[in-house]
Amino acid sequence: MKIQNAKTFKNTSQTVVTIGTFDGVHIGHKAILDRINSTAKSKGLESLVLTFFPHPRMVLQQDADIKLLNSLEERKQLLQESGIDNLVVKEFTKEFSRSTALEYVRDLLVNKLGAKHVIIGYDHRFGRNRNANIKDLIEFGETYGFTVEEINPQDIDEVIVSSTKIRTALSEGDVNKANNYLGYYFMMHCKVVKGKGLGRQIKFPTANLQLIDDYKLIPSNGVYVVRAKLNENWVYGMMNIGINPTVSDGNKRHMEVHLFDFNQDVYGELVKIEFLTKVREEVKFDTIDLLKKQLTADQEWSQTYLKNEDFI
């Protein structure tokens, strides 16, 4: 797959294009990606995804504290795995948001990307103030020589899949629902940073984590079964997200992972975390001994889960 930004992209062939932020690259998105790949192949064209970064809401609603399911690098990787020929990343700016529907279609889709067939989701809107819809796009296609195809919403159990629903599930700690909607395990890319060493003092050493991209969504506070990819190797463990109420009076959220059967020094390393399921909510314990007892129970529960689900 060729990955380029919109400024430098030069189309060498005509394309089947789909457009969107594709946050999460979830199973609803994959229905669209499969369609553009098969359509491009049948028409002898190249498939192309046009996506935007930063997320439009980050630019247009600066007070909106939106957190994304994917970093840009994660999104690129997931889209690459879909088998598309081209990924074009368009920088989303206030100036670009003021483009008319005509400028958007003529200058970007047709002249820049070489669109001959456009496949869009059921709710796609474009142009200044998002005032153009699929009917407008069809009319533009008649003028500029491309055809338009609309994909109906993808349902799971009669619930429409959307990035918003996945964000809601994660904010409620329901990683199982989020993973079902995503079609893969929700992930975070982090750096191992220095902590206070409290975990080691109670014989549950942890690696303290810091997000690489601060706009990335973090699931709700609690204890999770996770797997961590370090130096191309997967290690299983349990992760706590929260304020550590038993040993801290602050309100700052922390992320720390206790890896099973692992004692290497990974300070400064980059790690990919995948969330498998949730163990429990974060709880304040009256004593350190009660915390240690609960952590032992959490580890036993997590390892049983991993065995039952054939992870280990």
N, C-alpha and C positions, 0 to 999 in steps of 0.2 A: 504493500500500500504506500502510495506517495502522500506525504503530509506536507502541506505548504500553507503559508498565510495568503490571504486574499490579495495582498499587494503584489506579491511575486508570482502568483499562480499564472501559468500560461497553458491554456488548453490546447492540446495537440490533437484532440479528437472530440467528437460530439458526445454528450453525456446524458445519462439519466440521473436527475438530481433530486435529493430530498433535503429538507431544511429544518433546523431546530436546534435548541440548546442541548438536547439529548442528555440531560442530567440524570445519571443513574444507568443509562443504557439498559433499561429494564425490558421485560418481555414484551411490553407493548411496542417499544422502540424496535425490538428485534423483528417483529412482524413487518415493519416498514423496511428495515435493512434487508431482510430476506427478499422482499418484493423488488427492491431496486436492483439487487444482484441478479435475480432471475430475469427481470425485464431487460436489463442491460445486455445480458447474454443472448436473449432471444432476438434483440434488435441489433446486435453487433455494435453496441455502444459501450462506453465505460461508465461504471457506477461512481457517483460522487456524493459525498455528504458535505453540506455547508453547515457549519456550526459557529456559535458565537462565544466570545470571551472578552471581557468579563460577562457574567450573566446580566441580561438587560435590566433586571430589577436592582442590581448593584449600582448601575449607572443612573437610572432614571428615578429611583427611590432611595436616595442616599441614607435616609433614616431607617430604611428597611434592613433589619439585621438577618438577611437570608443566609442560611448555611446550606452548602451544596452536598449532594450525595457523592460526587466525584471531584477530585482535583482535575485540572486540565490534563495532566499526564495520565491519570487513571482513565479518563474519558478517551484519550487517544489510543491507549492500549486496548480498551474494550471494543472500540470501533474497528481497530485493526483486526481483532479476532473475528469480527463479523464477515471478513472477506471482501470488503469494498475496495475499489481500485484507487480512489482518491479521497482524501480528507482535506478540506479547505477551512481554515480557522479565520473568521472575520473578526477583527477587533471591533467591539461594540462601543461606540462613543455617542455622546449627545448629538454631535453633528450628523452621524450616520442615522440616528433615530429620526432626524428631520427629513430624510430622503422621502420623496413622494413615491407612491406605488409604481408609477411609471419609471422613475429613475432606478428604483430597486430592481425591477424586472429587466428593463432594457440594458442598463449599464452593468449590473452584477450577474444576473442569471443568464442572460443571453450573450452579451458581448464578452464578459469575463469568463464565465463557466461553460459556455457552449451548450446550454440546455436545449435538448430536443424533446425530452419527456420529463415532467415534474410529478413526483409522487409525494403527497402531503397527508398529514393526519387530519382527522375530522374537524379540528378546531383551529386550524392554522389561519392566522391573520398577519398582515404585513403592511408596510408603508407607514407614513407619518400618522401618529396616534392609532396605529393598528386598525386603520379604517377600511382596509381592503380585505376581501375574503376569497373563497374559492371561485365564486362566480366571476369576480374581477380577474382572477388569474386565468380562467378559461378564455375570457375576452382578450386578454393580452396575448395568450397563446395563439389565437387566430390571427393576430396582427404580426407576431414575431416568429411564427412557425414552430411552435412546440405544443405538445399535447399535455393534458393534466389528468391525473388519477387521484382519487381520494380513497384513503383507507379508513374503514370503520373502526371504532374503538375495540381494543382487545380486552376481553373480560376474563376474570378468574372468579369462579363461583358467583357470577353475576355482579361482581364489583369491578368497575372500570379501573384499570391500572393507571396510576399517574405518579409522577415524581413527588407531588404534594402528599399523596396517601402514604408513600414510602417514608417521607420525612416524618409524617405524623406517627407512623408505627415505630420508628426509631426513637422519637422523642418520648414515646410511651414505654420504651424498653422492649417492644415486641419484635425482636430480631428475627424470629421464625417467620412472621408474616412478611417482614421486609425482605428477607432472603427469598421467599416464595415469589414475591412480586419482581424482585431483581433478576431471578434466575441464576444467581451466584451468591456467595457469602459476602455480606457487606464488609468493606475493607477500609483500613486507614494506613497511611504511610507516616511513620514517626521516626524521630531520632531519640536514642537513649541518652538521657541527661542525668545529672547528679541529683539525688534526693537526700533525705535526712538519715537514711540508713535504718529507719525504724523496723522495716520488715526483717532485716537480718538479725536485729536484736531479739525478735520473737521467733526466730528460726523459720521465717517465711520470707526469704530474700526476694526482693522485687526489682525489676528494671523500671525506672521512672521514664515516662514517655512524653514527648512534646510533638504536636502535630507539625508536619513540614509546611502545610498550607493552612493558614488560620481561618480561611473561609469554609473549611470542611466541617461537615456536621459531626457532632459527637453524640452517641446514644445517651439515653437518660442514665442517671446515677444508678449504680448497682454492681453486682458481680456477674461476670460472663465467662462461659467456656470459650476459649479462643485457640487459634493456632497462629504461630509467629514464624515468618520466614526470615531467617538470618543466614547470610552467606549461602543462599540457594538451598538451605535445609529447613524443613518444617519441624517446629518444636511445639508441643501442646502445653496448655497451661490454663490459668484462670486470671482474669483481669478485673481490677476494681476501678470504677469511675466514681468520683465523688469528692467529698470534702474531708474524709477521714475523721468523722465526728468523735470517735473514741479517743484519738490521740491528738486532736487539733481543735482549737476554738475558732479557727478562721472559716471563711466562706468560699475560699478559692478552690476551684475544682482541680483535681489531680487525676492522672491516669497512671496506673502501675500494673505490671504483669508479673505474676509468679509462674515461672516455667518449670514443668515437672522434669525431674531427673536431669537437671541442667545446672552447671556451676561455672560457666565460662564468664570472663569479664567482657561485657559487650558495651561498656561506656563509650559513647560517641558513635556507635554503629547505627545504621539505618535499618529499620525493621518494618515489614509489612504485617499488619494484624488483620486476621479474618475472624468475624464473630460467628460462632456456631449456635449458641443458645444462651439464654439467661438463667442464672442460678437463683438469684434472690435480689431483693432490694437492699440498698445500703442501710445499715442499722447502727445505732450508737449503743455500745455495750458498757456496762457499769464498771467492768474491770478488764485489764489486759488479758487475764487468764480466760475470761469468757470469750474474748475476741479470738484468742488462740484456739480454743475449743471449737468455735464456729468455723474458723478457717480450715481446721482439720476435717470437719464434716463437709465443708464446701469442696475440698480436694477429693475426698472419697466419692462424693456425688458426681463431680466432674469426670473422674476417671471411670466411674461406672457408665456414665453417659457415653464417653468416648468408645468404650468397649462395645456397648450395646449398639451404637451407630456405626460400628466397624471402622472407626478412625484409627484405632490402635489394636 
